[in-house]
């Protein structure tokens, strides 16, 4: 593995970046990030990157636009300082859900973000469990989406009640649920939904038998918690054992989401640290680090090895 590389941490999740750097046995690159009173951003690299491989660790979670612009500024600074390549390590990729127009006069924001990232000199994107896999099609550069399923499944192995079923909250997460189920030796259940309005959906069918079983709902993210709450209601109505567990890669957990999950009777929540998540005071919230996974991917990229079994 070449040693001529450098890792910079954005302000979105410096703890994760530091963890990745520790796993690789290198210090974080020196830089200065400043926000002026009018909201403008300044990024300065405080060590040379000329001819070096640069990794910028910066998820674009809330506040999405500020973190995205910071990532773009980092990449532009590296390009202008003559770095060999710039890999954006974006553990959580904001705007990934905005991948189509739905017949309306709307932007395809995921495509716009991909164009911006390439325009400023990003040459490779590494992310985790991206919400919309077809996002890759908006890029003309290498794009790798790692899977946190293995990391979360390992954390769940000793905590999952015997006889538990793995539940996909919709048809779109059935493949992810099947991977969890294979790793945990559990059956798969899929919930089918119907959209009631622009903001509301209703579970119409529970495909699989959950009677008397504890359940583990799996998803790529938890934002407001609404999807999980509706899923819990449907499972309990179908005879599932109360006290559902939840596992999701990205624990956005926006204001009120944790209280909503607690009121719904969720027993435990497992998320990763792709975005900053405060676990203090919440005994049922478990945050699992993906730093070793990301570091393993970067190590392989530096050695020109395959990421196949990490994706």
TIROTI-990586 format. One record per residue (C-alpha): residue in one letter; x, y, z negated. Coordinates in steps of 0.02 Angstrom, whole numbers, padded with zeros to 5 digits. Example, Ala and Ser with C-alpha at 12.3 -4.5 7.8 and 13.67 -1.06 7.14 Angstrom:
rec rest:A&xx:00615&yy:-00225&zz:-00390
rec rest:S&xx:00684&yy:-00053&zz:-00357
This chain:
rec rest:X&xx:00000&yy:00000&zz:00000
rec rest:X&xx:00070&yy:00168&zz:00051
rec rest:X&xx:00100&yy:00289&zz:-00092
rec rest:X&xx:00085&yy:00443&zz:00020
rec rest:X&xx:-00093&yy:00485&zz:-00029
rec rest:X&xx:-00181&yy:00602&zz:-00148
rec rest:X&xx:-00350&yy:00602&zz:-00236
rec rest:X&xx:-00441&yy:00764&zz:-00272
rec rest:X&xx:-00589&yy:00777&zz:-00390
rec rest:X&xx:-00733&yy:00892&zz:-00352
rec rest:X&xx:-00838&yy:00962&zz:-00494
rec rest:X&xx:-00988&yy:00848&zz:-00461
rec rest:X&xx:-00914&yy:00698&zz:-00553
rec rest:X&xx:-00734&yy:00725&zz:-00610
rec rest:X&xx:-00745&yy:00581&zz:-00735
rec rest:X&xx:-00774&yy:00455&zz:-00596
rec rest:X&xx:-00632&yy:00528&zz:-00493
rec rest:X&xx:-00517&yy:00516&zz:-00644
rec rest:X&xx:-00569&yy:00334&zz:-00667
rec rest:X&xx:-00529&yy:00294&zz:-00486
rec rest:X&xx:-00359&yy:00378&zz:-00501
rec rest:X&xx:-00319&yy:00279&zz:-00660
rec rest:X&xx:-00364&yy:00117&zz:-00571
rec rest:X&xx:-00242&yy:00162&zz:-00432
rec rest:X&xx:-00107&yy:00220&zz:-00554
rec rest:X&xx:-00094&yy:00397&zz:-00487
rec rest:X&xx:-00135&yy:00570&zz:-00558
rec rest:X&xx:-00272&yy:00675&zz:-00483
rec rest:X&xx:-00216&yy:00808&zz:-00361
rec rest:X&xx:-00196&yy:00984&zz:-00429
rec rest:X&xx:-00327&yy:01106&zz:-00369
rec rest:X&xx:-00428&yy:01257&zz:-00425
rec rest:X&xx:-00615&yy:01275&zz:-00397
rec rest:X&xx:-00700&yy:01440&zz:-00436
rec rest:X&xx:-00876&yy:01505&zz:-00417
rec rest:X&xx:-00896&yy:01692&zz:-00402
rec rest:X&xx:-01038&yy:01792&zz:-00482
rec rest:X&xx:-01132&yy:01801&zz:-00317
rec rest:X&xx:-01127&yy:01610&zz:-00301
rec rest:X&xx:-00988&yy:01598&zz:-00172
rec rest:X&xx:-00862&yy:01457&zz:-00191
rec rest:X&xx:-00673&yy:01458&zz:-00185
rec rest:X&xx:-00567&yy:01299&zz:-00172
rec rest:X&xx:-00377&yy:01303&zz:-00180
rec rest:X&xx:-00258&yy:01155&zz:-00164
rec rest:X&xx:-00113&yy:01176&zz:-00284
rec rest:X&xx:00001&yy:01045&zz:-00208
rec rest:X&xx:00050&yy:01005&zz:-00028
rec rest:X&xx:-00052&yy:00883&zz:00077
rec rest:X&xx:00040&yy:00899&zz:00242
rec rest:X&xx:00048&yy:00729&zz:00326
rec rest:X&xx:-00036&yy:00643&zz:00178
rec rest:X&xx:-00193&yy:00536&zz:00164
rec rest:X&xx:-00320&yy:00634&zz:00062
rec rest:X&xx:-00470&yy:00566&zz:-00034
rec rest:X&xx:-00597&yy:00690&zz:-00101
rec rest:X&xx:-00715&yy:00614&zz:-00231
rec rest:X&xx:-00874&yy:00717&zz:-00231
rec rest:X&xx:-01051&yy:00647&zz:-00241
rec rest:X&xx:-01182&yy:00762&zz:-00170
rec rest:X&xx:-01310&yy:00740&zz:-00308
rec rest:X&xx:-01402&yy:00882&zz:-00397
rec rest:X&xx:-01369&yy:01025&zz:-00368
rec rest:X&xx:-01358&yy:00948&zz:-00194
rec rest:X&xx:-01320&yy:01103&zz:-00091
rec rest:X&xx:-01185&yy:01169&zz:-00208
rec rest:X&xx:-01097&yy:01001&zz:-00214
rec rest:X&xx:-01110&yy:00978&zz:-00026
rec rest:X&xx:-01033&yy:01148&zz:00011
rec rest:X&xx:-00893&yy:01110&zz:-00112
rec rest:X&xx:-00855&yy:00948&zz:-00020
rec rest:X&xx:-00853&yy:01040&zz:00147
rec rest:X&xx:-00737&yy:01174&zz:00075
rec rest:X&xx:-00617&yy:01041&zz:00009
rec rest:X&xx:-00610&yy:00955&zz:00178
rec rest:X&xx:-00581&yy:01120&zz:00269
rec rest:X&xx:-00441&yy:01165&zz:00150
rec rest:X&xx:-00358&yy:00996&zz:00179
rec rest:X&xx:-00375&yy:01009&zz:00368
rec rest:X&xx:-00300&yy:01184&zz:00371
rec rest:X&xx:-00158&yy:01123&zz:00260
rec rest:X&xx:-00116&yy:00988&zz:00390
rec rest:X&xx:-00168&yy:00831&zz:00297
rec rest:X&xx:-00154&yy:00672&zz:00400
rec rest:X&xx:-00333&yy:00616&zz:00364
rec rest:X&xx:-00474&yy:00666&zz:00247
rec rest:X&xx:-00586&yy:00531&zz:00174
rec rest:X&xx:-00742&yy:00594&zz:00086
rec rest:X&xx:-00785&yy:00477&zz:-00058
rec rest:X&xx:-00969&yy:00520&zz:-00083
rec rest:X&xx:-01033&yy:00394&zz:-00211
rec rest:X&xx:-01209&yy:00466&zz:-00198
rec rest:X&xx:-01255&yy:00539&zz:-00028
rec rest:X&xx:-01383&yy:00678&zz:-00040
rec rest:X&xx:-01503&yy:00705&zz:00106
rec rest:X&xx:-01489&yy:00522&zz:00156
rec rest:X&xx:-01679&yy:00508&zz:00147
rec rest:X&xx:-01703&yy:00646&zz:00276
rec rest:X&xx:-01667&yy:00534&zz:00425
rec rest:X&xx:-01820&yy:00567&zz:00535
rec rest:X&xx:-01950&yy:00699&zz:00574
rec rest:X&xx:-02108&yy:00596&zz:00542
rec rest:X&xx:-02189&yy:00678&zz:00693
rec rest:X&xx:-02178&yy:00852&zz:00616
rec rest:X&xx:-02079&yy:01010&zz:00658
rec rest:X&xx:-01940&yy:00971&zz:00534
rec rest:X&xx:-01751&yy:00957&zz:00537
rec rest:X&xx:-01664&yy:00789&zz:00527
rec rest:X&xx:-01558&yy:00850&zz:00383
rec rest:X&xx:-01457&yy:00690&zz:00367
rec rest:X&xx:-01397&yy:00714&zz:00546
rec rest:X&xx:-01358&yy:00898&zz:00513
rec rest:X&xx:-01254&yy:00853&zz:00359
rec rest:X&xx:-01160&yy:00721&zz:00459
rec rest:X&xx:-01119&yy:00852&zz:00592
rec rest:X&xx:-01057&yy:00974&zz:00460
rec rest:X&xx:-00946&yy:00845&zz:00377
rec rest:X&xx:-00865&yy:00799&zz:00542
rec rest:X&xx:-00847&yy:00982&zz:00595
rec rest:X&xx:-00741&yy:01026&zz:00443
rec rest:X&xx:-00619&yy:00883&zz:00473
rec rest:X&xx:-00682&yy:00735&zz:00373
rec rest:X&xx:-00619&yy:00579&zz:00461
rec rest:X&xx:-00696&yy:00440&zz:00355
rec rest:X&xx:-00843&yy:00427&zz:00235
rec rest:X&xx:-00855&yy:00303&zz:00091
rec rest:X&xx:-01019&yy:00295&zz:-00006
rec rest:X&xx:-01118&yy:00171&zz:-00112
rec rest:X&xx:-01289&yy:00093&zz:-00079
rec rest:X&xx:-01343&yy:00231&zz:00038
rec rest:X&xx:-01532&yy:00252&zz:00036
rec rest:X&xx:-01551&yy:00240&zz:00225
rec rest:X&xx:-01427&yy:00121&zz:00309
rec rest:X&xx:-01457&yy:00199&zz:00480
rec rest:X&xx:-01370&yy:00356&zz:00413
rec rest:X&xx:-01211&yy:00279&zz:00484
rec rest:X&xx:-01279&yy:00310&zz:00659
rec rest:X&xx:-01267&yy:00498&zz:00635
rec rest:X&xx:-01078&yy:00486&zz:00617
rec rest:X&xx:-00945&yy:00466&zz:00752
rec rest:X&xx:-00813&yy:00426&zz:00620
rec rest:X&xx:-00790&yy:00270&zz:00510
rec rest:X&xx:-00927&yy:00255&zz:00380
rec rest:X&xx:-00926&yy:00125&zz:00241
rec rest:X&xx:-01066&yy:00097&zz:00115
rec rest:X&xx:-01006&yy:-00008&zz:-00032
rec rest:X&xx:-01126&yy:-00113&zz:-00136
rec rest:X&xx:-01141&yy:-00091&zz:-00324
rec rest:X&xx:-01252&yy:-00246&zz:-00338
rec rest:X&xx:-01108&yy:-00356&zz:-00394
rec rest:X&xx:-01055&yy:-00232&zz:-00529
rec rest:X&xx:-01231&yy:-00214&zz:-00597
rec rest:X&xx:-01272&yy:-00399&zz:-00584
rec rest:X&xx:-01119&yy:-00440&zz:-00689
rec rest:X&xx:-01175&yy:-00316&zz:-00822
rec rest:X&xx:-01351&yy:-00390&zz:-00820
rec rest:X&xx:-01299&yy:-00572&zz:-00828
rec rest:X&xx:-01293&yy:-00585&zz:-01018
rec rest:X&xx:-01437&yy:-00466&zz:-01052
rec rest:X&xx:-01572&yy:-00528&zz:-00935
rec rest:X&xx:-01706&yy:-00633&zz:-01023
rec rest:X&xx:-01720&yy:-00816&zz:-00971
rec rest:X&xx:-01842&yy:-00847&zz:-00829
rec rest:X&xx:-01838&yy:-00667&zz:-00766
rec rest:X&xx:-01895&yy:-00623&zz:-00590
rec rest:X&xx:-01805&yy:-00492&zz:-00483
rec rest:X&xx:-01930&yy:-00367&zz:-00414
rec rest:X&xx:-01913&yy:-00257&zz:-00261
rec rest:X&xx:-02022&yy:-00100&zz:-00282
rec rest:X&xx:-02058&yy:-00098&zz:-00095
rec rest:X&xx:-02019&yy:-00194&zz:00063
rec rest:X&xx:-01869&yy:-00082&zz:00100
rec rest:X&xx:-01773&yy:-00147&zz:-00052
rec rest:X&xx:-01812&yy:-00331&zz:-00024
rec rest:X&xx:-01638&yy:-00367&zz:00043
rec rest:X&xx:-01558&yy:-00287&zz:-00110
rec rest:X&xx:-01674&yy:-00385&zz:-00225
rec rest:X&xx:-01627&yy:-00546&zz:-00136
rec rest:X&xx:-01443&yy:-00512&zz:-00168
rec rest:X&xx:-01474&yy:-00480&zz:-00353
rec rest:X&xx:-01580&yy:-00638&zz:-00362
rec rest:X&xx:-01444&yy:-00743&zz:-00281
rec rest:X&xx:-01312&yy:-00679&zz:-00402
rec rest:X&xx:-01425&yy:-00700&zz:-00554
rec rest:X&xx:-01508&yy:-00864&zz:-00503
rec rest:X&xx:-01682&yy:-00787&zz:-00512
rec rest:X&xx:-01837&yy:-00786&zz:-00400
rec rest:X&xx:-01883&yy:-00634&zz:-00295
rec rest:X&xx:-02047&yy:-00537&zz:-00304
rec rest:X&xx:-02091&yy:-00396&zz:-00181
rec rest:X&xx:-02218&yy:-00258&zz:-00211
rec rest:X&xx:-02313&yy:-00192&zz:-00060
rec rest:X&xx:-02373&yy:-00012&zz:-00061
rec rest:X&xx:-02491&yy:00104&zz:00029
rec rest:X&xx:-02461&yy:00291&zz:00041
rec rest:X&xx:-02608&yy:00385&zz:-00034
rec rest:X&xx:-02542&yy:00560&zz:00003
rec rest:X&xx:-02381&yy:00650&zz:00042
rec rest:X&xx:-02321&yy:00626&zz:-00136
rec rest:X&xx:-02414&yy:00474&zz:-00201
rec rest:X&xx:-02409&yy:00288&zz:-00164
rec rest:X&xx:-02508&yy:00142&zz:-00236
rec rest:X&xx:-02454&yy:-00039&zz:-00256
rec rest:X&xx:-02579&yy:-00147&zz:-00161
rec rest:X&xx:-02503&yy:-00321&zz:-00173
rec rest:X&xx:-02380&yy:-00416&zz:-00283
rec rest:X&xx:-02297&yy:-00547&zz:-00173
rec rest:X&xx:-02237&yy:-00684&zz:-00291
rec rest:X&xx:-02286&yy:-00753&zz:-00460
rec rest:X&xx:-02242&yy:-00648&zz:-00612
rec rest:X&xx:-02365&yy:-00722&zz:-00736
rec rest:X&xx:-02281&yy:-00740&zz:-00906
rec rest:X&xx:-02112&yy:-00689&zz:-00834
rec rest:X&xx:-01997&yy:-00548&zz:-00888
rec rest:X&xx:-01956&yy:-00438&zz:-00738
rec rest:X&xx:-01806&yy:-00341&zz:-00674
rec rest:X&xx:-01851&yy:-00202&zz:-00552
rec rest:X&xx:-01705&yy:-00156&zz:-00438
rec rest:X&xx:-01685&yy:-00003&zz:-00328
rec rest:X&xx:-01550&yy:00106&zz:-00252
rec rest:X&xx:-01596&yy:00258&zz:-00358
rec rest:X&xx:-01705&yy:00325&zz:-00497
rec rest:X&xx:-01750&yy:00508&zz:-00474
rec rest:X&xx:-01916&yy:00556&zz:-00555
rec rest:X&xx:-01957&yy:00379&zz:-00612
rec rest:X&xx:-02127&yy:00380&zz:-00527
rec rest:X&xx:-02093&yy:00228&zz:-00418
rec rest:X&xx:-02035&yy:00126&zz:-00568
rec rest:X&xx:-02186&yy:00175&zz:-00672
rec rest:X&xx:-02308&yy:00123&zz:-00535
rec rest:X&xx:-02212&yy:-00040&zz:-00513
rec rest:X&xx:-02220&yy:-00078&zz:-00700
rec rest:X&xx:-02408&yy:-00049&zz:-00702
rec rest:X&xx:-02433&yy:-00169&zz:-00555
rec rest:X&xx:-02323&yy:-00304&zz:-00634
rec rest:X&xx:-02410&yy:-00296&zz:-00803
rec rest:X&xx:-02580&yy:-00302&zz:-00715
rec rest:X&xx:-02519&yy:-00459&zz:-00624
rec rest:X&xx:-02477&yy:-00544&zz:-00789
rec rest:X&xx:-02292&yy:-00503&zz:-00809
rec rest:X&xx:-02220&yy:-00503&zz:-00984
rec rest:X&xx:-02211&yy:-00326&zz:-01058
rec rest:X&xx:-02040&yy:-00246&zz:-01074
rec rest:X&xx:-01978&yy:-00231&zz:-00896
rec rest:X&xx:-01792&yy:-00199&zz:-00861
rec rest:X&xx:-01730&yy:-00087&zz:-00720
rec rest:X&xx:-01567&yy:-00082&zz:-00622
rec rest:X&xx:-01523&yy:00054&zz:-00497
rec rest:X&xx:-01360&yy:00113&zz:-00421
rec rest:X&xx:-01393&yy:00299&zz:-00433
rec rest:X&xx:-01464&yy:00362&zz:-00597
rec rest:X&xx:-01517&yy:00538&zz:-00549
rec rest:X&xx:-01646&yy:00534&zz:-00690
rec rest:X&xx:-01715&yy:00707&zz:-00659
rec rest:X&xx:-01802&yy:00806&zz:-00796
rec rest:X&xx:-01934&yy:00700&zz:-00883
rec rest:X&xx:-01887&yy:00537&zz:-00796
rec rest:X&xx:-01817&yy:00452&zz:-00951
rec rest:X&xx:-01968&yy:00494&zz:-01057
rec rest:X&xx:-02081&yy:00433&zz:-00917
rec rest:X&xx:-01991&yy:00265&zz:-00912
rec rest:X&xx:-01998&yy:00246&zz:-01101
rec rest:X&xx:-02185&yy:00282&zz:-01104
rec rest:X&xx:-02210&yy:00151&zz:-00968
rec rest:X&xx:-02130&yy:00020&zz:-01080
rec rest:X&xx:-01966&yy:-00002&zz:-00987
rec rest:X&xx:-01852&yy:-00103&zz:-01101
rec rest:X&xx:-01680&yy:-00065&zz:-01028
rec rest:X&xx:-01610&yy:00037&zz:-00884
rec rest:X&xx:-01445&yy:-00004&zz:-00799
rec rest:X&xx:-01366&yy:00125&zz:-00683
rec rest:X&xx:-01191&yy:00164&zz:-00621
rec rest:X&xx:-01089&yy:00323&zz:-00637
rec rest:X&xx:-01103&yy:00377&zz:-00454
rec rest:X&xx:-01181&yy:00535&zz:-00525
rec rest:X&xx:-01153&yy:00609&zz:-00698
rec rest:X&xx:-01280&yy:00531&zz:-00816
rec rest:X&xx:-01288&yy:00573&zz:-01001
rec rest:X&xx:-01325&yy:00414&zz:-01101
rec rest:X&xx:-01319&yy:00496&zz:-01272
rec rest:X&xx:-01471&yy:00461&zz:-01381
rec rest:X&xx:-01543&yy:00334&zz:-01261
rec rest:X&xx:-01508&yy:00160&zz:-01326
rec rest:X&xx:-01595&yy:00078&zz:-01178
rec rest:X&xx:-01486&yy:00167&zz:-01047
rec rest:X&xx:-01328&yy:00077&zz:-00993
rec rest:X&xx:-01205&yy:00165&zz:-00876
rec rest:X&xx:-01086&yy:00049&zz:-00783
rec rest:X&xx:-00932&yy:00123&zz:-00699
rec rest:X&xx:-00899&yy:00092&zz:-00514
rec rest:X&xx:-00722&yy:00163&zz:-00527
rec rest:X&xx:-00642&yy:-00011&zz:-00507
rec rest:X&xx:-00751&yy:-00045&zz:-00353
rec rest:X&xx:-00709&yy:00122&zz:-00271
rec rest:X&xx:-00524&yy:00102&zz:-00313
rec rest:X&xx:-00524&yy:-00072&zz:-00236
rec rest:X&xx:-00598&yy:00000&zz:-00076
rec rest:X&xx:-00470&yy:00140&zz:-00067
rec rest:X&xx:-00329&yy:00017&zz:-00100
rec rest:X&xx:-00387&yy:-00087&zz:00048
rec rest:X&xx:-00406&yy:00065&zz:00161
rec rest:X&xx:-00227&yy:00116&zz:00122
rec rest:X&xx:-00169&yy:-00059&zz:00167
rec rest:X&xx:-00279&yy:-00072&zz:00322
rec rest:X&xx:-00376&yy:-00218&zz:00247
rec rest:X&xx:-00559&yy:-00264&zz:00269
rec rest:X&xx:-00695&yy:-00196&zz:00154
rec rest:X&xx:-00816&yy:-00332&zz:00209
rec rest:X&xx:-00847&yy:-00415&zz:00041
rec rest:X&xx:-00867&yy:-00247&zz:-00047
rec rest:X&xx:-01007&yy:-00186&zz:00066
